[in-house]
Amino acid sequence: MTTGKMDQAKGRIKEAAGALTGDRRLKREGKIDQTAGKAKDTVTKAADKVKRAVNRS
């Protein structure tokens, strides 16, 4: 599991816990963690594509 996927999972857990307990701050942190995880995955995928392109040259 990538770091991005782990952040997304952690975020989903935080968001769900915040929703269950009524803790808006925890819910917001969960959404932030999910967004950060998605961004990490996007950057990793882009970097992998660049590496593959460079190796083909």
mmCIF entry with sequence, helices, sheets and N, C-alpha, C, O atoms, coordinates in Angstrom:
data_MODEL
# 
_entry.id   MODEL 
# 
_entity.id                         1 
_entity.type                       polymer 
_entity.pdbx_number_of_molecules   1 
# 
_entity_poly.entity_id                      1 
_entity_poly.type                           'polypeptide(L)' 
_entity_poly.nstd_linkage                   no 
_entity_poly.nstd_monomer                   no 
_entity_poly.pdbx_seq_one_letter_code       MTTGKMDQAKGRIKEAAGALTGDRRLKREGKIDQTAGKAKDTVTKAADKVKRAVNRS 
_entity_poly.pdbx_seq_one_letter_code_can   MTTGKMDQAKGRIKEAAGALTGDRRLKREGKIDQTAGKAKDTVTKAADKVKRAVNRS 
_entity_poly.pdbx_strand_id                 A 
# 
loop_
_entity_poly_seq.entity_id 
_entity_poly_seq.num 
_entity_poly_seq.mon_id 
_entity_poly_seq.hetero 
1 1  MET n 
1 2  THR n 
1 3  THR n 
1 4  GLY n 
1 5  LYS n 
1 6  MET n 
1 7  ASP n 
1 8  GLN n 
1 9  ALA n 
1 10 LYS n 
1 11 GLY n 
1 12 ARG n 
1 13 ILE n 
1 14 LYS n 
1 15 GLU n 
1 16 ALA n 
1 17 ALA n 
1 18 GLY n 
1 19 ALA n 
1 20 LEU n 
1 21 THR n 
1 22 GLY n 
1 23 ASP n 
1 24 ARG n 
1 25 ARG n 
1 26 LEU n 
1 27 LYS n 
1 28 ARG n 
1 29 GLU n 
1 30 GLY n 
1 31 LYS n 
1 32 ILE n 
1 33 ASP n 
1 34 GLN n 
1 35 THR n 
1 36 ALA n 
1 37 GLY n 
1 38 LYS n 
1 39 ALA n 
1 40 LYS n 
1 41 ASP n 
1 42 THR n 
1 43 VAL n 
1 44 THR n 
1 45 LYS n 
1 46 ALA n 
1 47 ALA n 
1 48 ASP n 
1 49 LYS n 
1 50 VAL n 
1 51 LYS n 
1 52 ARG n 
1 53 ALA n 
1 54 VAL n 
1 55 ASN n 
1 56 ARG n 
1 57 SER n 
# 
_struct_asym.id          A 
_struct_asym.entity_id   1 
# 
loop_
_struct_conf.conf_type_id 
_struct_conf.id 
_struct_conf.pdbx_PDB_helix_id 
_struct_conf.beg_label_comp_id 
_struct_conf.beg_label_asym_id 
_struct_conf.beg_label_seq_id 
_struct_conf.pdbx_beg_PDB_ins_code 
_struct_conf.end_label_comp_id 
_struct_conf.end_label_asym_id 
_struct_conf.end_label_seq_id 
_struct_conf.pdbx_end_PDB_ins_code 
_struct_conf.beg_auth_comp_id 
_struct_conf.beg_auth_asym_id 
_struct_conf.beg_auth_seq_id 
_struct_conf.end_auth_comp_id 
_struct_conf.end_auth_asym_id 
_struct_conf.end_auth_seq_id 
_struct_conf.pdbx_PDB_helix_class 
_struct_conf.details 
_struct_conf.pdbx_PDB_helix_length 
HELX_P HELX_P1 AA1 THR A 3  ? THR A 21 ? THR A 3  THR A 21 1 ? 19 
HELX_P HELX_P2 AA2 ARG A 24 ? ARG A 56 ? ARG A 24 ARG A 56 1 ? 33 
# 
_struct_conf_type.id          HELX_P 
_struct_conf_type.criteria    ? 
_struct_conf_type.reference   ? 
# 
loop_
_atom_site.group_PDB 
_atom_site.id 
_atom_site.type_symbol 
_atom_site.label_atom_id 
_atom_site.label_alt_id 
_atom_site.label_comp_id 
_atom_site.label_asym_id 
_atom_site.label_entity_id 
_atom_site.label_seq_id 
_atom_site.pdbx_PDB_ins_code 
_atom_site.Cartn_x 
_atom_site.Cartn_y 
_atom_site.Cartn_z 
_atom_site.occupancy 
_atom_site.B_iso_or_equiv 
_atom_site.pdbx_formal_charge 
_atom_site.auth_seq_id 
_atom_site.auth_comp_id 
_atom_site.auth_asym_id 
_atom_site.auth_atom_id 
_atom_site.pdbx_PDB_model_num 
ATOM 1   N N  . MET A 1 1  ? 0.860   -1.180 0.000   1.00 0.00 ? 1  MET A N  1 
ATOM 2   C CA . MET A 1 1  ? 0.000   0.000  0.000   1.00 0.00 ? 1  MET A CA 1 
ATOM 3   C C  . MET A 1 1  ? 0.901   1.236  0.000   1.00 0.00 ? 1  MET A C  1 
ATOM 4   O O  . MET A 1 1  ? 1.839   1.340  0.791   1.00 0.00 ? 1  MET A O  1 
ATOM 5   N N  . THR A 1 2  ? 0.600   2.156  -0.892  1.00 0.00 ? 2  THR A N  1 
ATOM 6   C CA . THR A 1 2  ? 1.404   3.372  -0.999  1.00 0.00 ? 2  THR A CA 1 
ATOM 7   C C  . THR A 1 2  ? 1.080   4.345  0.131   1.00 0.00 ? 2  THR A C  1 
ATOM 8   O O  . THR A 1 2  ? 0.054   4.227  0.801   1.00 0.00 ? 2  THR A O  1 
ATOM 9   N N  . THR A 1 3  ? 1.961   5.289  0.321   1.00 0.00 ? 3  THR A N  1 
ATOM 10  C CA . THR A 1 3  ? 1.740   6.309  1.346   1.00 0.00 ? 3  THR A CA 1 
ATOM 11  C C  . THR A 1 3  ? 0.457   7.073  1.071   1.00 0.00 ? 3  THR A C  1 
ATOM 12  O O  . THR A 1 3  ? -0.299  7.382  1.993   1.00 0.00 ? 3  THR A O  1 
ATOM 13  N N  . GLY A 1 4  ? 0.213   7.375  -0.184  1.00 0.00 ? 4  GLY A N  1 
ATOM 14  C CA . GLY A 1 4  ? -1.002  8.097  -0.550  1.00 0.00 ? 4  GLY A CA 1 
ATOM 15  C C  . GLY A 1 4  ? -2.255  7.311  -0.200  1.00 0.00 ? 4  GLY A C  1 
ATOM 16  O O  . GLY A 1 4  ? -3.220  7.867  0.325   1.00 0.00 ? 4  GLY A O  1 
ATOM 17  N N  . LYS A 1 5  ? -2.236  6.024  -0.491  1.00 0.00 ? 5  LYS A N  1 
ATOM 18  C CA . LYS A 1 5  ? -3.393  5.174  -0.179  1.00 0.00 ? 5  LYS A CA 1 
ATOM 19  C C  . LYS A 1 5  ? -3.585  5.070  1.332   1.00 0.00 ? 5  LYS A C  1 
ATOM 20  O O  . LYS A 1 5  ? -4.714  5.045  1.823   1.00 0.00 ? 5  LYS A O  1 
ATOM 21  N N  . MET A 1 6  ? -2.479  5.010  2.059   1.00 0.00 ? 6  MET A N  1 
ATOM 22  C CA . MET A 1 6  ? -2.584  4.944  3.524   1.00 0.00 ? 6  MET A CA 1 
ATOM 23  C C  . MET A 1 6  ? -3.183  6.234  4.075   1.00 0.00 ? 6  MET A C  1 
ATOM 24  O O  . MET A 1 6  ? -4.012  6.194  4.984   1.00 0.00 ? 6  MET A O  1 
ATOM 25  N N  . ASP A 1 7  ? -2.774  7.365  3.534   1.00 0.00 ? 7  ASP A N  1 
ATOM 26  C CA . ASP A 1 7  ? -3.333  8.647  3.969   1.00 0.00 ? 7  ASP A CA 1 
ATOM 27  C C  . ASP A 1 7  ? -4.824  8.728  3.658   1.00 0.00 ? 7  ASP A C  1 
ATOM 28  O O  . ASP A 1 7  ? -5.609  9.242  4.455   1.00 0.00 ? 7  ASP A O  1 
ATOM 29  N N  . GLN A 1 8  ? -5.200  8.218  2.501   1.00 0.00 ? 8  GLN A N  1 
ATOM 30  C CA . GLN A 1 8  ? -6.616  8.229  2.139   1.00 0.00 ? 8  GLN A CA 1 
ATOM 31  C C  . GLN A 1 8  ? -7.427  7.359  3.095   1.00 0.00 ? 8  GLN A C  1 
ATOM 32  O O  . GLN A 1 8  ? -8.514  7.748  3.523   1.00 0.00 ? 8  GLN A O  1 
ATOM 33  N N  . ALA A 1 9  ? -6.903  6.189  3.429   1.00 0.00 ? 9  ALA A N  1 
ATOM 34  C CA . ALA A 1 9  ? -7.607  5.296  4.356   1.00 0.00 ? 9  ALA A CA 1 
ATOM 35  C C  . ALA A 1 9  ? -7.705  5.930  5.740   1.00 0.00 ? 9  ALA A C  1 
ATOM 36  O O  . ALA A 1 9  ? -8.755  5.889  6.381   1.00 0.00 ? 9  ALA A O  1 
ATOM 37  N N  . LYS A 1 10 ? -6.601  6.513  6.190   1.00 0.00 ? 10 LYS A N  1 
ATOM 38  C CA . LYS A 1 10 ? -6.602  7.189  7.491   1.00 0.00 ? 10 LYS A CA 1 
ATOM 39  C C  . LYS A 1 10 ? -7.628  8.316  7.493   1.00 0.00 ? 10 LYS A C  1 
ATOM 40  O O  . LYS A 1 10 ? -8.337  8.525  8.478   1.00 0.00 ? 10 LYS A O  1 
ATOM 41  N N  . GLY A 1 11 ? -7.698  9.029  6.390   1.00 0.00 ? 11 GLY A N  1 
ATOM 42  C CA . GLY A 1 11 ? -8.652  10.126 6.273   1.00 0.00 ? 11 GLY A CA 1 
ATOM 43  C C  . GLY A 1 11 ? -10.090 9.655  6.325   1.00 0.00 ? 11 GLY A C  1 
ATOM 44  O O  . GLY A 1 11 ? -10.936 10.280 6.964   1.00 0.00 ? 11 GLY A O  1 
ATOM 45  N N  . ARG A 1 12 ? -10.366 8.536  5.644   1.00 0.00 ? 12 ARG A N  1 
ATOM 46  C CA . ARG A 1 12 ? -11.732 7.995  5.675   1.00 0.00 ? 12 ARG A CA 1 
ATOM 47  C C  . ARG A 1 12 ? -12.122 7.587  7.093   1.00 0.00 ? 12 ARG A C  1 
ATOM 48  O O  . ARG A 1 12 ? -13.258 7.801  7.518   1.00 0.00 ? 12 ARG A O  1 
ATOM 49  N N  . ILE A 1 13 ? -11.176 7.000  7.818   1.00 0.00 ? 13 ILE A N  1 
ATOM 50  C CA . ILE A 1 13 ? -11.451 6.596  9.201   1.00 0.00 ? 13 ILE A CA 1 
ATOM 51  C C  . ILE A 1 13 ? -11.714 7.821  10.072  1.00 0.00 ? 13 ILE A C  1 
ATOM 52  O O  . ILE A 1 13 ? -12.670 7.849  10.847  1.00 0.00 ? 13 ILE A O  1 
ATOM 53  N N  . LYS A 1 14 ? -10.857 8.833  9.936   1.00 0.00 ? 14 LYS A N  1 
ATOM 54  C CA . LYS A 1 14 ? -11.048 10.060 10.720  1.00 0.00 ? 14 LYS A CA 1 
ATOM 55  C C  . LYS A 1 14 ? -12.377 10.728 10.392  1.00 0.00 ? 14 LYS A C  1 
ATOM 56  O O  . LYS A 1 14 ? -13.097 11.174 11.285  1.00 0.00 ? 14 LYS A O  1 
ATOM 57  N N  . GLU A 1 15 ? -12.693 10.792 9.108   1.00 0.00 ? 15 GLU A N  1 
ATOM 58  C CA . GLU A 1 15 ? -13.940 11.436 8.705   1.00 0.00 ? 15 GLU A CA 1 
ATOM 59  C C  . GLU A 1 15 ? -15.145 10.686 9.277   1.00 0.00 ? 15 GLU A C  1 
ATOM 60  O O  . GLU A 1 15 ? -16.093 11.302 9.765   1.00 0.00 ? 15 GLU A O  1 
ATOM 61  N N  . ALA A 1 16 ? -15.101 9.361  9.214   1.00 0.00 ? 16 ALA A N  1 
ATOM 62  C CA . ALA A 1 16 ? -16.208 8.561  9.745   1.00 0.00 ? 16 ALA A CA 1 
ATOM 63  C C  . ALA A 1 16 ? -16.319 8.717  11.258  1.00 0.00 ? 16 ALA A C  1 
ATOM 64  O O  . ALA A 1 16 ? -17.419 8.836  11.798  1.00 0.00 ? 16 ALA A O  1 
ATOM 65  N N  . ALA A 1 17 ? -15.172 8.716  11.939  1.00 0.00 ? 17 ALA A N  1 
ATOM 66  C CA . ALA A 1 17 ? -15.193 8.887  13.394  1.00 0.00 ? 17 ALA A CA 1 
ATOM 67  C C  . ALA A 1 17 ? -15.741 10.261 13.762  1.00 0.00 ? 17 ALA A C  1 
ATOM 68  O O  . ALA A 1 17 ? -16.513 10.398 14.711  1.00 0.00 ? 17 ALA A O  1 
ATOM 69  N N  . GLY A 1 18 ? -15.340 11.260 13.014  1.00 0.00 ? 18 GLY A N  1 
ATOM 70  C CA . GLY A 1 18 ? -15.839 12.608 13.261  1.00 0.00 ? 18 GLY A CA 1 
ATOM 71  C C  . GLY A 1 18 ? -17.336 12.711 13.035  1.00 0.00 ? 18 GLY A C  1 
ATOM 72  O O  . GLY A 1 18 ? -18.041 13.392 13.780  1.00 0.00 ? 18 GLY A O  1 
ATOM 73  N N  . ALA A 1 19 ? -17.817 12.031 12.001  1.00 0.00 ? 19 ALA A N  1 
ATOM 74  C CA . ALA A 1 19 ? -19.253 12.045 11.712  1.00 0.00 ? 19 ALA A CA 1 
ATOM 75  C C  . ALA A 1 19 ? -20.037 11.333 12.812  1.00 0.00 ? 19 ALA A C  1 
ATOM 76  O O  . ALA A 1 19 ? -21.110 11.785 13.212  1.00 0.00 ? 19 ALA A O  1 
ATOM 77  N N  . LEU A 1 20 ? -19.493 10.220 13.295  1.00 0.00 ? 20 LEU A N  1 
ATOM 78  C CA . LEU A 1 20 ? -20.180 9.460  14.345  1.00 0.00 ? 20 LEU A CA 1 
ATOM 79  C C  . LEU A 1 20 ? -20.232 10.204 15.670  1.00 0.00 ? 20 LEU A C  1 
ATOM 80  O O  . LEU A 1 20 ? -21.227 10.143 16.392  1.00 0.00 ? 20 LEU A O  1 
ATOM 81  N N  . THR A 1 21 ? -19.149 10.907 15.979  1.00 0.00 ? 21 THR A N  1 
ATOM 82  C CA . THR A 1 21 ? -19.068 11.588 17.275  1.00 0.00 ? 21 THR A CA 1 
ATOM 83  C C  . THR A 1 21 ? -19.526 13.035 17.221  1.00 0.00 ? 21 THR A C  1 
ATOM 84  O O  . THR A 1 21 ? -19.668 13.689 18.254  1.00 0.00 ? 21 THR A O  1 
ATOM 85  N N  . GLY A 1 22 ? -19.757 13.532 16.013  1.00 0.00 ? 22 GLY A N  1 
ATOM 86  C CA . GLY A 1 22 ? -20.147 14.934 15.878  1.00 0.00 ? 22 GLY A CA 1 
ATOM 87  C C  . GLY A 1 22 ? -18.973 15.892 15.991  1.00 0.00 ? 22 GLY A C  1 
ATOM 88  O O  . GLY A 1 22 ? -19.160 17.091 16.200  1.00 0.00 ? 22 GLY A O  1 
ATOM 89  N N  . ASP A 1 23 ? -17.765 15.364 15.853  1.00 0.00 ? 23 ASP A N  1 
ATOM 90  C CA . ASP A 1 23 ? -16.549 16.175 15.949  1.00 0.00 ? 23 ASP A CA 1 
ATOM 91  C C  . ASP A 1 23 ? -16.220 16.728 14.559  1.00 0.00 ? 23 ASP A C  1 
ATOM 92  O O  . ASP A 1 23 ? -15.648 16.028 13.723  1.00 0.00 ? 23 ASP A O  1 
ATOM 93  N N  . ARG A 1 24 ? -16.585 17.982 14.326  1.00 0.00 ? 24 ARG A N  1 
ATOM 94  C CA . ARG A 1 24 ? -16.378 18.585 13.003  1.00 0.00 ? 24 ARG A CA 1 
ATOM 95  C C  . ARG A 1 24 ? -14.898 18.725 12.665  1.00 0.00 ? 24 ARG A C  1 
ATOM 96  O O  . ARG A 1 24 ? -14.511 18.593 11.504  1.00 0.00 ? 24 ARG A O  1 
ATOM 97  N N  . ARG A 1 25 ? -14.070 18.990 13.673  1.00 0.00 ? 25 ARG A N  1 
ATOM 98  C CA . ARG A 1 25 ? -12.635 19.145 13.428  1.00 0.00 ? 25 ARG A CA 1 
ATOM 99  C C  . ARG A 1 25 ? -12.033 17.822 12.932  1.00 0.00 ? 25 ARG A C  1 
ATOM 100 O O  . ARG A 1 25 ? -11.254 17.811 11.978  1.00 0.00 ? 25 ARG A O  1 
ATOM 101 N N  . LEU A 1 26 ? -12.393 16.723 13.574  1.00 0.00 ? 26 LEU A N  1 
ATOM 102 C CA . LEU A 1 26 ? -11.881 15.417 13.175  1.00 0.00 ? 26 LEU A CA 1 
ATOM 103 C C  . LEU A 1 26 ? -12.364 15.057 11.769  1.00 0.00 ? 26 LEU A C  1 
ATOM 104 O O  . LEU A 1 26 ? -11.606 14.512 10.966  1.00 0.00 ? 26 LEU A O  1 
ATOM 105 N N  . LYS A 1 27 ? -13.604 15.358 11.485  1.00 0.00 ? 27 LYS A N  1 
ATOM 106 C CA . LYS A 1 27 ? -14.161 15.105 10.160  1.00 0.00 ? 27 LYS A CA 1 
ATOM 107 C C  . LYS A 1 27 ? -13.409 15.909 9.099   1.00 0.00 ? 27 LYS A C  1 
ATOM 108 O O  . LYS A 1 27 ? -13.092 15.390 8.029   1.00 0.00 ? 27 LYS A O  1 
ATOM 109 N N  . ARG A 1 28 ? -13.126 17.174 9.401   1.00 0.00 ? 28 ARG A N  1 
ATOM 110 C CA . ARG A 1 28 ? -12.383 18.042 8.479   1.00 0.00 ? 28 ARG A CA 1 
ATOM 111 C C  . ARG A 1 28 ? -10.959 17.519 8.277   1.00 0.00 ? 28 ARG A C  1 
ATOM 112 O O  . ARG A 1 28 ? -10.454 17.512 7.154   1.00 0.00 ? 28 ARG A O  1 
ATOM 113 N N  . GLU A 1 29 ? -10.309 17.079 9.369   1.00 0.00 ? 29 GLU A N  1 
ATOM 114 C CA . GLU A 1 29 ? -8.958  16.517 9.255   1.00 0.00 ? 29 GLU A CA 1 
ATOM 115 C C  . GLU A 1 29 ? -8.967  15.294 8.340   1.00 0.00 ? 29 GLU A C  1 
ATOM 116 O O  . GLU A 1 29 ? -8.044  15.084 7.553   1.00 0.00 ? 29 GLU A O  1 
ATOM 117 N N  . GLY A 1 30 ? -10.012 14.501 8.458   1.00 0.00 ? 30 GLY A N  1 
ATOM 118 C CA . GLY A 1 30 ? -10.132 13.325 7.603   1.00 0.00 ? 30 GLY A CA 1 
ATOM 119 C C  . GLY A 1 30 ? -10.205 13.693 6.137   1.00 0.00 ? 30 GLY A C  1 
ATOM 120 O O  . GLY A 1 30 ? -9.568  13.055 5.298   1.00 0.00 ? 30 GLY A O  1 
ATOM 121 N N  . LYS A 1 31 ? -10.972 14.709 5.828   1.00 0.00 ? 31 LYS A N  1 
ATOM 122 C CA . LYS A 1 31 ? -11.077 15.153 4.435   1.00 0.00 ? 31 LYS A CA 1 
ATOM 123 C C  . LYS A 1 31 ? -9.738  15.678 3.933   1.00 0.00 ? 31 LYS A C  1 
ATOM 124 O O  . LYS A 1 31 ? -9.359  15.443 2.786   1.00 0.00 ? 31 LYS A O  1 
ATOM 125 N N  . ILE A 1 32 ? -9.028  16.388 4.799   1.00 0.00 ? 32 ILE A N  1 
ATOM 126 C CA . ILE A 1 32 ? -7.709  16.914 4.428   1.00 0.00 ? 32 ILE A CA 1 
ATOM 127 C C  . ILE A 1 32 ? -6.742  15.763 4.167   1.00 0.00 ? 32 ILE A C  1 
ATOM 128 O O  . ILE A 1 32 ? -6.000  15.788 3.185   1.00 0.00 ? 32 ILE A O  1 
ATOM 129 N N  . ASP A 1 33 ? -6.746  14.752 5.040   1.00 0.00 ? 33 ASP A N  1 
ATOM 130 C CA . ASP A 1 33 ? -5.868  13.593 4.853   1.00 0.00 ? 33 ASP A CA 1 
ATOM 131 C C  . ASP A 1 33 ? -6.177  12.873 3.538   1.00 0.00 ? 33 ASP A C  1 
ATOM 132 O O  . ASP A 1 33 ? -5.265  12.441 2.832   1.00 0.00 ? 33 ASP A O  1 
ATOM 133 N N  . GLN A 1 34 ? -7.454  12.748 3.217   1.00 0.00 ? 34 GLN A N  1 
ATOM 134 C CA . GLN A 1 34 ? -7.832  12.092 1.966   1.00 0.00 ? 34 GLN A CA 1 
ATOM 135 C C  . GLN A 1 34 ? -7.321  12.877 0.762   1.00 0.00 ? 34 GLN A C  1 
ATOM 136 O O  . GLN A 1 34 ? -6.803  12.297 -0.192  1.00 0.00 ? 34 GLN A O  1 
ATOM 137 N N  . THR A 1 35 ? -7.469  14.181 0.813   1.00 0.00 ? 35 THR A N  1 
ATOM 138 C CA . THR A 1 35 ? -7.009  15.030 -0.288  1.00 0.00 ? 35 THR A CA 1 
ATOM 139 C C  . THR A 1 35 ? -5.491  14.955 -0.427  1.00 0.00 ? 35 THR A C  1 
ATOM 140 O O  . THR A 1 35 ? -4.969  14.886 -1.540  1.00 0.00 ? 35 THR A O  1 
ATOM 141 N N  . ALA A 1 36 ? -4.789  14.968 0.696   1.00 0.00 ? 36 ALA A N  1 
ATOM 142 C CA . ALA A 1 36 ? -3.326  14.860 0.664   1.00 0.00 ? 36 ALA A CA 1 
ATOM 143 C C  . ALA A 1 36 ? -2.905  13.516 0.076   1.00 0.00 ? 36 ALA A C  1 
ATOM 144 O O  . ALA A 1 36 ? -1.957  13.445 -0.706  1.00 0.00 ? 36 ALA A O  1 
ATOM 145 N N  . GLY A 1 37 ? -3.598  12.472 0.447   1.00 0.00 ? 37 GLY A N  1 
ATOM 146 C CA . GLY A 1 37 ? -3.289  11.149 -0.086  1.00 0.00 ? 37 GLY A CA 1 
ATOM 147 C C  . GLY A 1 37 ? -3.491  11.074 -1.585  1.00 0.00 ? 37 GLY A C  1 
ATOM 148 O O  . GLY A 1 37 ? -2.676  10.485 -2.295  1.00 0.00 ? 37 GLY A O  1 
ATOM 149 N N  . LYS A 1 38 ? -4.566  11.664 -2.068  1.00 0.00 ? 38 LYS A N  1 
ATOM 150 C CA . LYS A 1 38 ? -4.823  11.678 -3.509  1.00 0.00 ? 38 LYS A CA 1 
ATOM 151 C C  . LYS A 1 38 ? -3.732  12.459 -4.235  1.00 0.00 ? 38 LYS A C  1 
ATOM 152 O O  . LYS A 1 38 ? -3.290  12.062 -5.314  1.00 0.00 ? 38 LYS A O  1 
ATOM 153 N N  . ALA A 1 39 ? -3.302  13.568 -3.640  1.00 0.00 ? 39 ALA A N  1 
ATOM 154 C CA . ALA A 1 39 ? -2.240  14.377 -4.248  1.00 0.00 ? 39 ALA A CA 1 
ATOM 155 C C  . ALA A 1 39 ? -0.933  13.590 -4.304  1.00 0.00 ? 39 ALA A C  1 
ATOM 156 O O  . ALA A 1 39 ? -0.226  13.630 -5.312  1.00 0.00 ? 39 ALA A O  1 
ATOM 157 N N  . LYS A 1 40 ? -0.611  12.879 -3.231  1.00 0.00 ? 40 LYS A N  1 
ATOM 158 C CA . LYS A 1 40 ? 0.617   12.067 -3.224  1.00 0.00 ? 40 LYS A CA 1 
ATOM 159 C C  . LYS A 1 40 ? 0.571   11.005 -4.314  1.00 0.00 ? 40 LYS A C  1 
ATOM 160 O O  . LYS A 1 40 ? 1.562   10.778 -5.008  1.00 0.00 ? 40 LYS A O  1 
ATOM 161 N N  . ASP A 1 41 ? -0.576  10.359 -4.464  1.00 0.00 ? 41 ASP A N  1 
ATOM 162 C CA . ASP A 1 41 ? -0.709  9.350  -5.512  1.00 0.00 ? 41 ASP A CA 1 
ATOM 163 C C  . ASP A 1 41 ? -0.522  9.959  -6.897  1.00 0.00 ? 41 ASP A C  1 
ATOM 164 O O  . ASP A 1 41 ? 0.131   9.369  -7.758  1.00 0.00 ? 41 ASP A O  1 
ATOM 165 N N  . THR A 1 42 ? -1.093  11.132 -7.107  1.00 0.00 ? 42 THR A N  1 
ATOM 166 C CA . THR A 1 42 ? -0.982  11.801 -8.402  1.00 0.00 ? 42 THR A CA 1 
ATOM 167 C C  . THR A 1 42 ? 0.471   12.143 -8.709  1.00 0.00 ? 42 THR A C  1 
ATOM 168 O O  . THR A 1 42 ? 0.938   11.932 -9.829  1.00 0.00 ? 42 THR A O  1 
ATOM 169 N N  . VAL A 1 43 ? 1.181   12.666 -7.728  1.00 0.00 ? 43 VAL A N  1 
ATOM 170 C CA . VAL A 1 43 ? 2.593   13.024 -7.919  1.00 0.00 ? 43 VAL A CA 1 
ATOM 171 C C  . VAL A 1 43 ? 3.422   11.771 -8.188  1.00 0.00 ? 43 VAL A C  1 
ATOM 172 O O  . VAL A 1 43 ? 4.292   11.775 -9.058  1.00 0.00 ? 43 VAL A O  1 
ATOM 173 N N  . THR A 1 44 ? 3.157   10.714 -7.451  1.00 0.00 ? 44 THR A N  1 
ATOM 174 C CA . THR A 1 44 ? 3.895   9.465  -7.643  1.00 0.00 ? 44 THR A CA 1 
ATOM 175 C C  . THR A 1 44 ? 3.667   8.906  -9.044  1.00 0.00 ? 44 THR A C  1 
ATOM 176 O O  . THR A 1 44 ? 4.612   8.471  -9.702  1.00 0.00 ? 44 THR A O  1 
ATOM 177 N N  . LYS A 1 45 ? 2.421   8.917  -9.499  1.00 0.00 ? 45 LYS A N  1 
ATOM 178 C CA . LYS A 1 45 ? 2.114   8.421  -10.843 1.00 0.00 ? 45 LYS A CA 1 
ATOM 179 C C  . LYS A 1 45 ? 2.812   9.263  -11.908 1.00 0.00 ? 45 LYS A C  1 
ATOM 180 O O  . LYS A 1 45 ? 3.343   8.725  -12.879 1.00 0.00 ? 45 LYS A O  1 
ATOM 181 N N  . ALA A 1 46 ? 2.810   10.577 -11.726 1.00 0.00 ? 46 ALA A N  1 
ATOM 182 C CA . ALA A 1 46 ? 3.472   11.461 -12.687 1.00 0.00 ? 46 ALA A CA 1 
ATOM 183 C C  . ALA A 1 46 ? 4.973   11.198 -12.713 1.00 0.00 ? 46 ALA A C  1 
ATOM 184 O O  . ALA A 1 46 ? 5.579   11.150 -13.783 1.00 0.00 ? 46 ALA A O  1 
ATOM 185 N N  . ALA A 1 47 ? 5.567   11.031 -11.548 1.00 0.00 ? 47 ALA A N  1 
ATOM 186 C CA . ALA A 1 47 ? 7.004   10.767 -11.471 1.00 0.00 ? 47 ALA A CA 1 
ATOM 187 C C  . ALA A 1 47 ? 7.340   9.437  -12.145 1.00 0.00 ? 47 ALA A C  1 
ATOM 188 O O  . ALA A 1 47 ? 8.353   9.329  -12.836 1.00 0.00 ? 47 ALA A O  1 
ATOM 189 N N  . ASP A 1 48 ? 6.503   8.437  -11.947 1.00 0.00 ? 48 ASP A N  1 
ATOM 190 C CA . ASP A 1 48 ? 6.726   7.143  -12.595 1.00 0.00 ? 48 ASP A CA 1 
ATOM 191 C C  . ASP A 1 48 ? 6.663   7.259  -14.115 1.00 0.00 ? 48 ASP A C  1 
ATOM 192 O O  . ASP A 1 48 ? 7.460   6.642  -14.821 1.00 0.00 ? 48 ASP A O  1 
ATOM 193 N N  . LYS A 1 49 ? 5.720   8.046  -14.616 1.00 0.00 ? 49 LYS A N  1 
ATOM 194 C CA . LYS A 1 49 ? 5.606   8.239  -16.065 1.00 0.00 ? 49 LYS A CA 1 
ATOM 195 C C  . LYS A 1 49 ? 6.842   8.929  -16.620 1.00 0.00 ? 49 LYS A C  1 
ATOM 196 O O  . LYS A 1 49 ? 7.332   8.570  -17.691 1.00 0.00 ? 49 LYS A O  1 
ATOM 197 N N  . VAL A 1 50 ? 7.345   9.918  -15.895 1.00 0.00 ? 50 VAL A N  1 
ATOM 198 C CA . VAL A 1 50 ? 8.550   10.626 -16.333 1.00 0.00 ? 50 VAL A CA 1 
ATOM 199 C C  . VAL A 1 50 ? 9.736   9.666  -16.348 1.00 0.00 ? 50 VAL A C  1 
ATOM 200 O O  . VAL A 1 50 ? 10.521  9.664  -17.296 1.00 0.00 ? 50 VAL A O  1 
ATOM 201 N N  . LYS A 1 51 ? 9.869   8.856  -15.307 1.00 0.00 ? 51 LYS A N  1 
ATOM 202 C CA . LYS A 1 51 ? 10.977  7.892  -15.250 1.00 0.00 ? 51 LYS A CA 1 
ATOM 203 C C  . LYS A 1 51 ? 10.914  6.917  -16.421 1.00 0.00 ? 51 LYS A C  1 
ATOM 204 O O  . LYS A 1 51 ? 11.932  6.616  -17.044 1.00 0.00 ? 51 LYS A O  1 
ATOM 205 N N  . ARG A 1 52 ? 9.709   6.425  -16.717 1.00 0.00 ? 52 ARG A N  1 
ATOM 206 C CA . ARG A 1 52 ? 9.567   5.493  -17.841 1.00 0.00 ? 52 ARG A CA 1 
ATOM 207 C C  . ARG A 1 52 ? 9.927   6.173  -19.159 1.00 0.00 ? 52 ARG A C  1 
ATOM 208 O O  . ARG A 1 52 ? 10.576  5.571  -20.015 1.00 0.00 ? 52 ARG A O  1 
ATOM 209 N N  . ALA A 1 53 ? 9.509   7.415  -19.320 1.00 0.00 ? 53 ALA A N  1 
ATOM 210 C CA . ALA A 1 53 ? 9.805   8.147  -20.552 1.00 0.00 ? 53 ALA A CA 1 
ATOM 211 C C  . ALA A 1 53 ? 11.306  8.376  -20.700 1.00 0.00 ? 53 ALA A C  1 
ATOM 212 O O  . ALA A 1 53 ? 11.848  8.259  -21.799 1.00 0.00 ? 53 ALA A O  1 
ATOM 213 N N  . VAL A 1 54 ? 11.968  8.698  -19.610 1.00 0.00 ? 54 VAL A N  1 
ATOM 214 C CA . VAL A 1 54 ? 13.413  8.937  -19.648 1.00 0.00 ? 54 VAL A CA 1 
ATOM 215 C C  . VAL A 1 54 ? 14.149  7.636  -19.951 1.00 0.00 ? 54 VAL A C  1 
ATOM 216 O O  . VAL A 1 54 ? 15.119  7.632  -20.708 1.00 0.00 ? 54 VAL A O  1 
ATOM 217 N N  . ASN A 1 55 ? 13.695  6.543  -19.368 1.00 0.00 ? 55 ASN A N  1 
ATOM 218 C CA . ASN A 1 55 ? 14.358  5.254  -19.594 1.00 0.00 ? 55 ASN A CA 1 
ATOM 219 C C  . ASN A 1 55 ? 14.183  4.748  -21.021 1.00 0.00 ? 55 ASN A C  1 
ATOM 220 O O  . ASN A 1 55 ? 15.016  3.985  -21.509 1.00 0.00 ? 55 ASN A O  1 
ATOM 221 N N  . ARG A 1 56 ? 13.121  5.157  -21.692 1.00 0.00 ? 56 ARG A N  1 
ATOM 222 C CA . ARG A 1 56 ? 12.888  4.751  -23.081 1.00 0.00 ? 56 ARG A CA 1 
ATOM 223 C C  . ARG A 1 56 ? 13.821  5.478  -24.040 1.00 0.00 ? 56 ARG A C  1 
ATOM 224 O O  . ARG A 1 56 ? 14.115  4.975  -25.125 1.00 0.00 ? 56 ARG A O  1 
ATOM 225 N N  . SER A 1 57 ? 14.282  6.651  -23.646 1.00 0.00 ? 57 SER A N  1 
ATOM 226 C CA . SER A 1 57 ? 15.117  7.462  -24.544 1.00 0.00 ? 57 SER A CA 1 
ATOM 227 C C  . SER A 1 57 ? 16.474  6.858  -24.754 1.00 0.00 ? 57 SER A C  1 
ATOM 228 O O  . SER A 1 57 ? 17.293  7.419  -25.482 1.00 0.00 ? 57 SER A O  1 
# 
